Amino acid sequence: MSSEFSDATLVLIGHGSTLNAESADPTYLHADTLRQRGLFAEVLTGFWKEHPTVAGVLRGAFTRRVFIVPLFISDGYFTEQVIPRELGFCRNGQTDFARIQERNGQLLHYCGPVGTHSSMTEVILARARQVMERFPGAPGATPPSTHETALFVAGHGTSNNENSRKAIEQQVERIAARGLYAETHSVFMEESPKIGDCYSMAKVPNLVMVPFFISDGLHSYEDIPVMLGEPEPEVQARLKAGLPTFPSPVDRQNRRVWYSQGIGTEPLLADVILERVRESAAAAVSAAV
């Protein structure tokens, strides 16, 4: 692996934020991880809402091959229009463009977003497992059996982008097919079924919810805990004190509830990024044959 991409640059593209300083943390985290592995000649980061910008990040890439991976949950407006436009892959809102392009002596690979990759299933399962093992409910206790637990994957959901919902539902289908949990469901902030519906949907006593967001921010730290029934003043007080805004586990509506961190900082995500790179590299080889 180290020689396979030693002539290449990896570029991670995040959304970024001018309001939430932590928004870029997952992008920097995985860039550092992959940089330390020494797999690429260089690893760069670029953002839509922060510096270095998407439009300027390629100026720092000097290798023959450049792999660009968007750290986004789904295919949609940003991954199909905004980022490709800023990178010069397409013009005027085109969504049909060549994902591998040669430019100024470089072969540029625009990879798919991490959130839609099949191996994201392992990331979700790791998050669910970790929060239940870390907070079993009492000192020395063991986490409840997954066969007595309902797993919920929470997303934003929006009528503006049907792919946002589709990415989550695909992951839920993959997890359900494994039979690891008694139930597996998708819930959303702005679409049905809503996050607060989880209590009536679950038929078992335990419930673990994993927010399918790259960044832990307003939605995962504040909105979802309130939707799960945490009083907003308590959520805000915990947030100011630097405490978890949802103190897993919580007993609510005859259910014991665990709530994990967002998937963006899960270490396994670095391997998903590498899978996207490998896919694009293989596509280039196939096209050349």
GIWOBEL-V705427 format. One record per helix or strand. SS is the DSSP state (2 for helix, 1 for strand). FROM is the first residue (numbers start at 1). TO is the last residue. Records with the same first field share a line. If there is no record, write none. Layout:
BEGIN
SS=FROM-TO + FROM-TO
END
This chain:
BEGIN
1=8-14 + 42-47 + 53-53 + 65-70 + 100-103 + 106-110 + 149-155 + 183-188 + 194-194 + 206-211 + 250-252 + 255-259
2=21-37 + 54-60 + 77-87 + 114-116 + 120-134 + 146-148 + 162-178 + 195-201 + 218-227 + 232-241 + 263-265 + 269-288
END
